[in-house]
Amino acid sequence: MMDWLRRFMVGRYGGDQLSIFLLVLSIVLTLISRIAGVSILMTISYIPLFVAVYRMLSKDLQKRSMENYRFAIFVSPIYAKFKNIQSHIKGLKTHKYYKCTTCKTMLRVPKGKGKIVITCPQCKDRFTRKT
């Protein structure tokens, strides 16, 4: 039944992170244009959609792979920051977070230990805080 689609997609690039991002961007722009009533934004929202479809149907696998690689390099610091914040929020129940007074490194110490001397592993600075 779906064999024709499988045969059609043989040798084509398919979906990847950049294509999914472009599709989501297109949907978000469409929703914003509907809510705000800005027709030019609706027209602009088609651009990422067409680019995503073009990329998925492309047979130039190496070029599409390099585009996705560059996108991943660009997004990785943002993704790492998001994961760091997510980890910080998860640890709030069991740990307290302090910044080193000298080098500004984020330090995690267990809660409920009273007043403790914290030693920064980076610069070896020592300071006292209540946990």
NUFI-7627 format. One record per residue: x, y, z of N, C-alpha, C, O in turn; residue number from 1; chain; residue in one letter. Coordinates in pm, 1 decimal, padded with zeros to 6 digits, always signed. Example, Ala and Ser with C-alpha at 12.3 -4.5 7.8 and 13.67 -1.06 7.14 Angstrom:
<fimars>
+01319.0,-00569.0,+00780.0,+01230.0,-00450.0,+00780.0,+01320.0,-00330.0,+00780.0,+01423.6,-00331.9,+00846.5,1,A,A;
+01285.0,-00225.0,+00708.0,+01367.0,-00106.0,+00714.0,+01290.0,+00003.0,+00787.0,+01340.9,+00113.8,+00803.9,2,A,S;
</fimars>
This chain:
<fimars>
+00083.0,-00119.3,+00000.0,+00000.0,+00000.0,+00000.0,+00088.1,+00126.6,+00000.0,+00069.1,+00214.3,-00084.3,1,A,M;
+00182.4,+00136.7,+00091.8,+00270.5,+00252.8,+00098.6,+00403.2,+00224.4,+00027.7,+00500.3,+00298.4,+00043.6,2,A,M;
+00405.7,+00117.1,-00050.0,+00527.2,+00079.8,-00119.7,+00569.6,+00185.7,-00221.8,+00689.0,+00204.4,-00245.0,3,A,D;
+00473.6,+00254.5,-00282.6,+00505.4,+00358.2,-00381.1,+00582.0,+00473.2,-00316.1,+00672.3,+00530.6,-00376.9,4,A,W;
+00544.8,+00507.0,-00190.6,+00614.1,+00614.4,-00119.6,+00756.8,+00572.3,-00086.5,+00849.9,+00651.9,-00099.2,5,A,L;
+00773.7,+00448.6,-00044.6,+00907.0,+00398.0,-00012.4,+00995.8,+00401.5,-00136.5,+01111.4,+00443.2,-00129.6,6,A,R;
+00941.3,+00357.6,-00249.8,+01018.1,+00360.4,-00374.7,+01049.3,+00503.7,-00417.2,+01157.7,+00531.4,-00468.7,7,A,R;
+00953.8,+00595.1,-00395.6,+00973.6,+00735.4,-00430.8,+01086.0,+00798.4,-00349.0,+01163.4,+00878.8,-00401.0,8,A,F;
+01094.9,+00762.3,-00221.8,+01192.5,+00824.0,-00131.9,+01331.4,+00760.5,-00139.6,+01424.8,+00811.5,-00077.7,9,A,M;
+01347.2,+00652.4,-00212.8,+01478.7,+00589.3,-00225.7,+01574.9,+00688.2,-00291.3,+01545.8,+00742.5,-00397.9,10,A,V;
+01689.3,+00711.4,-00227.2,+01789.9,+00802.7,-00279.4,+01765.4,+00948.4,-00243.6,+01843.3,+01035.8,-00281.7,11,A,G;
+01658.5,+00974.7,-00171.2,+01628.2,+01111.9,-00129.6,+01672.3,+01131.0,+00015.9,+01689.3,+01034.0,+00089.7,12,A,R;
+01690.3,+01256.0,+00055.7,+01748.0,+01285.4,+00186.5,+01654.1,+01252.1,+00302.5,+01697.8,+01191.2,+00400.1,13,A,Y;
+01528.4,+01289.8,+00294.6,+01434.4,+01265.2,+00404.1,+01441.1,+01374.0,+00509.9,+01499.5,+01480.1,+00487.5,14,A,G;
+01382.0,+01347.7,+00623.6,+01375.1,+01447.2,+00730.1,+01495.0,+01442.1,+00822.7,+01557.1,+01337.2,+00839.8,15,A,G;
+01527.3,+01556.0,+00882.3,+01632.7,+01565.9,+00982.6,+01596.8,+01679.4,+01077.5,+01486.9,+01734.3,+01069.6,16,A,D;
+01688.1,+01714.9,+01166.9,+01661.0,+01817.9,+01267.8,+01629.1,+01953.0,+01204.3,+01537.0,+02022.0,+01248.0,17,A,Q;
+01703.8,+01990.5,+01102.9,+01681.2,+02119.7,+01038.6,+01545.5,+02122.9,+00969.5,+01475.1,+02223.7,+00976.3,18,A,L;
+01508.1,+02014.7,+00903.5,+01378.3,+02008.8,+00836.3,+01263.8,+02019.0,+00937.6,+01165.0,+02088.6,+00913.9,19,A,S;
+01277.9,+01950.2,+01048.3,+01174.2,+01956.7,+01152.2,+01165.4,+02097.8,+01208.5,+01055.7,+02149.2,+01230.4,20,A,I;
+01281.0,+02161.2,+01232.2,+01282.0,+02298.7,+01280.5,+01211.0,+02391.4,+01182.6,+01132.3,+02476.8,+01223.6,21,A,F;
+01238.3,+02375.0,+01053.7,+01174.6,+02458.9,+00952.1,+01023.3,+02437.2,+00947.3,+00947.4,+02532.6,+00930.6,22,A,L;
+00979.4,+02311.7,+00962.1,+00835.8,+02283.6,+00964.2,+00768.6,+02347.6,+01085.7,+00661.0,+02406.2,+01073.9,23,A,L;
+00832.0,+02336.1,+01201.6,+00776.3,+02397.1,+01323.0,+00775.0,+02548.8,+01310.0,+00677.8,+02613.3,+01349.3,24,A,V;
+00881.6,+02606.4,+01255.3,+00887.2,+02750.9,+01232.3,+00772.7,+02795.2,+01141.6,+00708.9,+02897.4,+01166.9,25,A,L;
+00747.0,+02719.0,+01037.1,+00638.3,+02751.6,+00945.4,+00502.6,+02749.1,+01017.3,+00419.3,+02837.3,+00996.3,26,A,S;
+00481.4,+02648.9,+01100.9,+00355.5,+02638.6,+01175.8,+00340.6,+02754.5,+01273.1,+00233.1,+02813.5,+01283.6,27,A,I;
+00448.6,+02787.8,+01344.9,+00444.1,+02898.5,+01441.5,+00414.7,+03030.4,+01370.4,+00331.8,+03108.7,+01416.8,28,A,V;
+00482.2,+03055.5,+01257.9,+00455.6,+03178.8,+01182.3,+00311.9,+03183.8,+01131.9,+00249.7,+03290.1,+01131.6,29,A,L;
+00259.3,+03070.1,+01089.7,+00120.5,+03064.2,+01044.0,+00024.6,+03097.8,+01157.9,-00069.8,+03174.7,+01139.7,30,A,T;
+00049.4,+03039.8,+01275.1,-00037.6,+03067.9,+01390.5,-00030.2,+03214.8,+01431.4,-00132.5,+03276.8,+01460.5,31,A,L;
+00089.9,+03269.7,+01433.5,+00105.1,+03411.2,+01470.1,+00034.1,+03500.0,+01369.4,-00030.5,+03597.8,+01407.0,32,A,I;
+00045.9,+03466.2,+01241.0,-00020.1,+03548.9,+01139.1,-00171.5,+03539.9,+01150.3,-00241.1,+03638.3,+01125.1,33,A,S;
-00223.6,+03422.9,+01188.0,-00368.8,+03408.0,+01207.0,-00417.2,+03490.8,+01326.2,-00519.6,+03558.7,+01318.9,34,A,R;
-00341.7,+03483.5,+01435.6,-00381.9,+03555.5,+01556.9,-00369.1,+03705.9,+01537.6,-00458.5,+03782.1,+01574.5,35,A,I;
-00255.9,+03748.4,+01479.0,-00230.9,+03891.8,+01461.6,-00304.4,+03949.5,+01340.6,-00323.9,+04070.7,+01331.5,36,A,A;
-00345.0,+03862.8,+01248.0,-00414.6,+03910.3,+01129.0,-00323.7,+03979.6,+01029.2,-00367.4,+04068.5,+00956.1,37,A,G;
-00196.2,+03939.0,+01026.0,-00099.4,+03999.5,+00935.2,-00081.8,+03904.6,+00816.2,-00024.5,+03796.5,+00829.6,38,A,V;
-00132.0,+03946.7,+00699.8,-00131.0,+03857.2,+00584.2,+00009.7,+03836.0,+00527.3,+00038.0,+03729.2,+00473.0,39,A,S;
+00097.0,+03934.0,+00538.5,+00232.9,+03919.5,+00485.3,+00309.5,+03812.3,+00562.6,+00393.7,+03742.6,+00506.0,40,A,I;
+00279.8,+03799.4,+00692.6,+00343.4,+03695.9,+00774.3,+00298.4,+03557.1,+00729.7,+00375.5,+03461.2,+00735.8,41,A,L;
+00174.2,+03547.0,+00685.1,+00123.8,+03419.8,+00633.2,+00202.6,+03380.2,+00508.4,+00238.1,+03263.5,+00491.2,42,A,M;
+00229.3,+03476.7,+00422.5,+00306.7,+03450.1,+00301.3,+00449.1,+03410.5,+00336.8,+00504.4,+03318.5,+00276.5,43,A,T;
+00508.8,+03478.2,+00433.2,+00645.5,+03447.1,+00476.5,+00652.1,+03307.6,+00538.0,+00754.7,+03240.5,+00526.9,44,A,I;
+00544.3,+03262.8,+00602.9,+00544.1,+03132.3,+00668.3,+00556.3,+03017.0,+00568.6,+00591.7,+02905.7,+00607.6,45,A,S;
+00527.7,+03041.8,+00441.0,+00541.1,+02936.3,+00340.7,+00687.1,+02910.2,+00303.4,+00720.3,+02800.8,+00257.8,46,A,Y;
+00773.2,+03007.7,+00322.1,+00914.3,+02992.9,+00282.5,+00981.9,+02877.3,+00356.8,+01040.1,+02790.5,+00291.9,47,A,I;
+00976.4,+02872.7,+00492.8,+01040.4,+02759.0,+00559.8,+00974.0,+02625.5,+00525.1,+01040.4,+02521.8,+00524.8,48,A,P;
+00845.1,+02627.3,+00496.2,+00775.5,+02504.5,+00457.4,+00830.3,+02450.9,+00325.5,+00860.1,+02332.0,+00314.1,49,A,L;
+00843.8,+02538.6,+00225.9,+00895.8,+02496.3,+00096.3,+01041.0,+02451.8,+00105.9,+01081.1,+02355.8,+00040.1,50,A,F;
+01120.1,+02520.8,+00187.4,+01260.5,+02482.3,+00204.8,+01268.9,+02344.0,+00270.4,+01351.0,+02261.6,+00230.1,51,A,V;
+01185.2,+02318.0,+00370.5,+01185.2,+02187.7,+00438.1,+01146.1,+02076.3,+00341.3,+01209.4,+01970.7,+00340.0,52,A,A;
+01043.6,+02098.1,+00261.3,+01000.8,+01996.3,+00164.8,+01109.7,+01974.6,+00060.0,+01137.7,+01860.8,+00022.3,53,A,V;
+01170.6,+02082.3,+00013.5,+01279.8,+02071.2,-00083.7,+01394.4,+01987.7,-00026.8,+01448.7,+01900.7,-00094.7,54,A,Y;
+01430.4,+02015.6,+00099.4,+01540.0,+01942.7,+00162.6,+01505.7,+01794.4,+00176.7,+01591.2,+01708.6,+00154.8,55,A,R;
+01380.5,+01763.9,+00213.5,+01340.9,+01624.3,+00232.3,+01341.8,+01546.2,+00100.8,+01373.0,+01427.2,+00099.2,56,A,M;
+01308.2,+01612.3,-00007.4,+01300.3,+01544.6,-00137.0,+01430.7,+01552.2,-00216.5,+01440.5,+01494.1,-00324.6,57,A,L;
+01529.4,+01622.2,-00164.9,+01655.2,+01641.2,-00235.7,+01732.3,+01510.7,-00249.2,+01727.2,+01424.7,-00161.3,58,A,S;
+01803.7,+01497.1,-00360.2,+01889.8,+01380.6,-00381.2,+02036.6,+01413.4,-00355.4,+02122.1,+01325.3,-00365.0,59,A,K;
+02066.8,+01539.2,-00322.6,+02204.0,+01579.6,-00290.4,+02227.5,+01554.6,-00141.3,+02221.5,+01646.8,-00059.8,60,A,D;
+02254.0,+01430.0,-00107.7,+02262.7,+01387.7,+00032.1,+02376.6,+01457.1,+00107.1,+02359.8,+01495.9,+00222.7,61,A,L;
+02491.1,+01472.6,+00042.9,+02606.1,+01532.2,+00110.1,+02580.1,+01679.4,+00146.3,+02614.3,+01723.4,+00256.1,62,A,Q;
+02520.6,+01753.6,+00055.2,+02493.2,+01894.8,+00079.9,+02390.9,+01911.4,+00192.8,+02408.5,+01996.0,+00280.5,63,A,K;
+02284.3,+01830.8,+00190.8,+02182.0,+01838.3,+00296.2,+02239.7,+01796.9,+00430.0,+02204.9,+01854.0,+00533.4,64,A,R;
+02327.7,+01698.0,+00429.0,+02390.4,+01653.1,+00552.8,+02478.5,+01763.1,+00611.9,+02479.3,+01782.6,+00733.5,65,A,S;
+02551.8,+01834.3,+00528.4,+02635.4,+01944.4,+00576.3,+02550.7,+02059.2,+00630.3,+02588.4,+02121.8,+00729.3,66,A,M;
+02437.0,+02087.8,+00567.1,+02346.5,+02191.8,+00617.5,+02297.0,+02155.1,+00756.5,+02293.1,+02239.4,+00846.2,67,A,E;
+02259.0,+02028.3,+00773.9,+02210.7,+01983.6,+00904.3,+02323.1,+01987.4,+01007.5,+02299.2,+02021.4,+01123.4,68,A,N;
+02445.0,+01953.0,+00966.9,+02561.2,+01957.2,+01056.4,+02586.0,+02099.4,+01105.3,+02606.9,+02121.5,+01224.6,69,A,Y;
+02583.8,+02196.9,+01012.6,+02603.0,+02337.2,+01050.7,+02491.5,+02384.8,+01144.2,+02516.5,+02459.2,+01239.1,70,A,R;
+02368.3,+02340.9,+01116.4,+02256.0,+02375.2,+01203.3,+02276.7,+02317.8,+01343.0,+02252.4,+02385.8,+01442.7,71,A,F;
+02321.5,+02193.3,+01350.2,+02345.2,+02128.9,+01480.0,+02454.1,+02201.2,+01558.8,+02442.2,+02217.7,+01680.2,72,A,A;
+02559.7,+02244.1,+01491.0,+02666.8,+02319.2,+01558.1,+02613.4,+02451.9,+01610.1,+02649.4,+02494.6,+01719.8,73,A,I;
+02527.7,+02517.4,+01532.2,+02470.0,+02645.3,+01572.8,+02376.8,+02629.0,+01693.0,+02375.6,+02713.5,+01782.4,74,A,F;
+02299.4,+02521.4,+01695.3,+02196.9,+02501.2,+01798.4,+02254.1,+02437.9,+01925.6,+02195.0,+02452.7,+02032.6,75,A,V;
+02367.9,+02367.6,+01916.6,+02418.6,+02293.5,+02031.8,+02444.0,+02379.5,+02156.0,+02413.8,+02332.5,+02265.7,76,A,S;
+02497.6,+02502.2,+02147.0,+02512.4,+02581.4,+02270.1,+02377.4,+02617.7,+02332.3,+02364.4,+02621.4,+02454.7,77,A,P;
+02278.4,+02644.1,+02249.3,+02144.5,+02676.0,+02299.2,+02084.9,+02553.5,+02367.4,+02026.4,+02563.6,+02475.2,78,A,I;
+02100.3,+02437.7,+02303.6,+02049.2,+02312.2,+02359.4,+02119.8,+02279.5,+02490.9,+02055.0,+02236.1,+02586.2,79,A,Y;
+02250.6,+02299.5,+02497.5,+02327.0,+02272.6,+02619.7,+02280.9,+02363.8,+02733.3,+02268.3,+02319.5,+02847.5,80,A,A;
+02255.9,+02490.6,+02702.2,+02207.7,+02585.4,+02803.9,+02071.0,+02541.6,+02856.8,+02045.8,+02546.1,+02977.2,81,A,K;
+01982.6,+02499.0,+02764.8,+01850.3,+02450.5,+02804.4,+01861.9,+02327.9,+02894.3,+01791.7,+02318.6,+02995.0,82,A,F;
+01949.4,+02233.8,+02859.4,+01969.2,+02113.1,+02939.8,+02026.8,+02148.1,+03077.2,+01991.3,+02085.9,+03177.3,83,A,K;
+02115.7,+02247.7,+03081.7,+02174.8,+02291.3,+03207.0,+02067.5,+02350.0,+03299.7,+02065.3,+02321.2,+03419.4,84,A,N;
+01979.8,+02431.9,+03243.6,+01869.9,+02490.3,+03321.7,+01775.8,+02381.1,+03369.7,+01730.0,+02383.9,+03483.9,85,A,I;
+01746.7,+02284.5,+03282.4,+01658.4,+02174.0,+03317.6,+01718.4,+02091.8,+03432.3,+01647.0,+02053.8,+03525.1,86,A,Q;
+01847.3,+02064.8,+03426.2,+01916.5,+01990.8,+03531.1,+01915.7,+02069.9,+03662.0,+01896.8,+02013.5,+03769.8,87,A,S;
+01936.3,+02201.0,+03651.0,+01935.1,+02288.8,+03767.7,+01798.2,+02283.8,+03836.7,+01791.3,+02275.7,+03959.3,88,A,H;
+01691.8,+02288.4,+03760.7,+01555.7,+02285.8,+03816.3,+01528.5,+02151.4,+03883.4,+01467.8,+02147.0,+03990.5,89,A,I;
+01573.0,+02041.3,+03821.3,+01553.1,+01908.8,+03880.2,+01626.5,+01895.6,+04013.4,+01577.1,+01830.3,+04105.4,90,A,K;
+01744.9,+01957.8,+04023.9,+01826.4,+01944.8,+04143.9,+01788.9,+02038.5,+04257.3,+01848.3,+02030.4,+04364.8,91,A,G;
+01691.8,+02127.8,+04237.0,+01657.7,+02225.6,+04340.8,+01603.6,+02160.9,+04468.6,+01614.1,+02220.5,+04575.8,92,A,L;
+01546.9,+02042.0,+04460.0,+01492.4,+01975.2,+04578.0,+01602.9,+01922.7,+04669.0,+01588.0,+01921.7,+04791.2,93,A,K;
+01712.2,+01879.5,+04610.2,+01817.1,+01814.2,+04688.6,+01946.2,+01893.8,+04700.3,+02030.3,+01862.2,+04784.5,94,A,T;
+01963.8,+01996.1,+04617.8,+02090.2,+02070.3,+04616.7,+02065.9,+02221.1,+04612.0,+01959.7,+02267.9,+04570.9,95,A,H;
+02168.5,+02295.7,+04655.8,+02169.1,+02441.5,+04640.8,+02281.2,+02476.2,+04544.3,+02381.9,+02405.8,+04536.1,96,A,K;
+02263.0,+02583.5,+04472.7,+02360.8,+02626.0,+04372.4,+02418.5,+02761.4,+04412.4,+02345.5,+02853.8,+04448.6,97,A,Y;
+02549.6,+02770.9,+04405.2,+02619.6,+02895.8,+04435.3,+02719.7,+02923.3,+04323.3,+02770.8,+02831.1,+04259.6,98,A,Y;
+02746.6,+03052.3,+04300.6,+02852.1,+03090.0,+04207.0,+02977.6,+03118.6,+04287.4,+02972.3,+03180.5,+04393.7,99,A,K;
+03089.3,+03073.1,+04235.9,+03218.0,+03101.2,+04299.2,+03239.3,+03252.1,+04296.3,+03213.1,+03318.0,+04195.7,100,A,C;
+03286.8,+03305.1,+04407.6,+03305.3,+03450.2,+04417.7,+03419.7,+03500.8,+04329.4,+03423.7,+03618.7,+04294.4,101,A,T;
+03512.3,+03411.9,+04293.6,+03627.2,+03453.0,+04214.1,+03608.1,+03427.6,+04064.2,+03618.9,+03519.9,+03983.5,102,A,T;
+03579.9,+03302.4,+04027.6,+03576.9,+03267.0,+03884.9,+03435.2,+03252.1,+03829.0,+03418.8,+03224.7,+03710.1,103,A,C;
+03332.9,+03269.8,+03912.6,+03191.7,+03264.6,+03871.8,+03145.8,+03126.5,+03823.5,+03044.4,+03116.7,+03754.5,104,A,K;
+03218.7,+03019.5,+03858.4,+03177.8,+02882.7,+03824.7,+03056.2,+02846.3,+03909.2,+03051.0,+02879.5,+04027.6,105,A,T;
+02958.6,+02778.5,+03849.3,+02839.6,+02735.7,+03922.8,+02874.2,+02609.9,+04002.1,+02921.8,+02511.1,+03946.3,106,A,M;
+02849.7,+02615.1,+04132.9,+02881.4,+02504.3,+04222.2,+02753.5,+02448.2,+04281.9,+02662.7,+02523.2,+04317.6,107,A,L;
+02746.5,+02315.9,+04292.8,+02628.8,+02248.3,+04346.8,+02667.5,+02181.4,+04477.8,+02761.4,+02102.0,+04482.5,108,A,R;
+02594.5,+02214.0,+04584.2,+02621.1,+02154.5,+04714.9,+02491.3,+02096.1,+04769.6,+02383.3,+02147.2,+04740.0,109,A,V;
+02500.5,+01988.9,+04849.6,+02378.7,+01926.9,+04902.5,+02308.3,+02017.1,+05003.3,+02372.8,+02090.1,+05078.6,110,A,P;
+02176.0,+02011.1,+05003.8,+02095.8,+02089.5,+05098.6,+02099.6,+02025.7,+05236.8,+02125.7,+01906.2,+05250.8,111,A,K;
+02073.3,+02106.8,+05338.5,+02055.2,+02056.7,+05474.2,+02183.6,+02023.0,+05548.2,+02178.2,+01945.8,+05644.0,112,A,G;
+02295.9,+02075.2,+05510.1,+02423.0,+02047.0,+05577.2,+02463.9,+02158.6,+05672.7,+02569.0,+02150.2,+05736.2,113,A,K;
+02382.1,+02262.7,+05683.4,+02416.0,+02375.4,+05770.3,+02515.7,+02466.7,+05702.9,+02517.8,+02479.9,+05580.6,114,A,G;
+02599.5,+02530.5,+05785.8,+02701.6,+02620.8,+05732.9,+02822.6,+02536.6,+05693.7,+02878.0,+02463.2,+05775.6,115,A,K;
+02863.1,+02548.5,+05565.7,+02977.0,+02470.2,+05519.1,+03075.1,+02559.6,+05444.2,+03039.8,+02666.5,+05394.5,116,A,I;
+03198.6,+02512.6,+05437.8,+03301.7,+02580.7,+05359.4,+03302.8,+02514.0,+05222.4,+03323.8,+02393.2,+05211.3,117,A,V;
+03280.5,+02592.6,+05119.8,+03276.0,+02541.3,+04982.7,+03408.4,+02576.2,+04915.3,+03452.1,+02691.3,+04919.0,118,A,I;
+03471.4,+02477.2,+04854.2,+03595.7,+02498.8,+04780.6,+03566.3,+02482.2,+04632.0,+03515.7,+02378.8,+04588.3,119,A,T;
+03598.6,+02584.5,+04556.3,+03576.7,+02580.0,+04412.1,+03678.9,+02486.1,+04348.2,+03798.7,+02500.5,+04372.7,120,A,C;
+03633.7,+02389.7,+04266.5,+03728.7,+02297.8,+04203.9,+03812.7,+02363.5,+04093.7,+03917.8,+02311.0,+04056.9,121,A,P;
+03768.2,+02475.9,+04041.7,+03841.3,+02542.8,+03933.7,+03956.9,+02627.8,+03986.8,+04072.3,+02611.0,+03947.3,122,A,Q;
+03922.2,+02720.1,+04077.9,+04023.8,+02817.0,+04123.2,+04069.2,+02793.3,+04266.8,+04156.2,+02864.7,+04316.8,123,A,C;
+04011.2,+02693.8,+04333.6,+04046.3,+02655.9,+04473.3,+04011.6,+02765.8,+04574.2,+04061.9,+02763.6,+04686.6,124,A,K;
+03927.7,+02860.6,+04536.7,+03882.2,+02963.8,+04630.2,+03788.0,+02899.0,+04730.1,+03712.7,+02807.9,+04695.8,125,A,D;
+03792.5,+02947.0,+04854.9,+03706.7,+02890.6,+04961.3,+03615.6,+03000.6,+05012.9,+03658.6,+03114.0,+05033.8,126,A,R;
+03489.2,+02965.7,+05033.2,+03393.1,+03058.1,+05091.7,+03290.0,+02979.0,+05170.9,+03267.4,+02860.7,+05145.5,127,A,F;
+03228.1,+03045.8,+05266.7,+03133.6,+02980.2,+05356.1,+02990.3,+03019.2,+05317.3,+02960.4,+03136.4,+05294.6,128,A,T;
+02904.1,+02919.8,+05310.5,+02762.3,+02943.1,+05280.0,+02677.5,+02846.3,+05361.1,+02724.3,+02740.7,+05403.8,129,A,R;
+02551.6,+02884.3,+05381.5,+02454.4,+02799.7,+05450.6,+02376.4,+02719.8,+05346.2,+02331.5,+02775.0,+05245.8,130,A,K;
+02360.8,+02589.9,+05370.5,+02287.0,+02507.9,+05275.1,+02153.1,+02464.0,+05327.3,+02079.5,+02394.0,+05257.6,131,A,T;
</fimars>
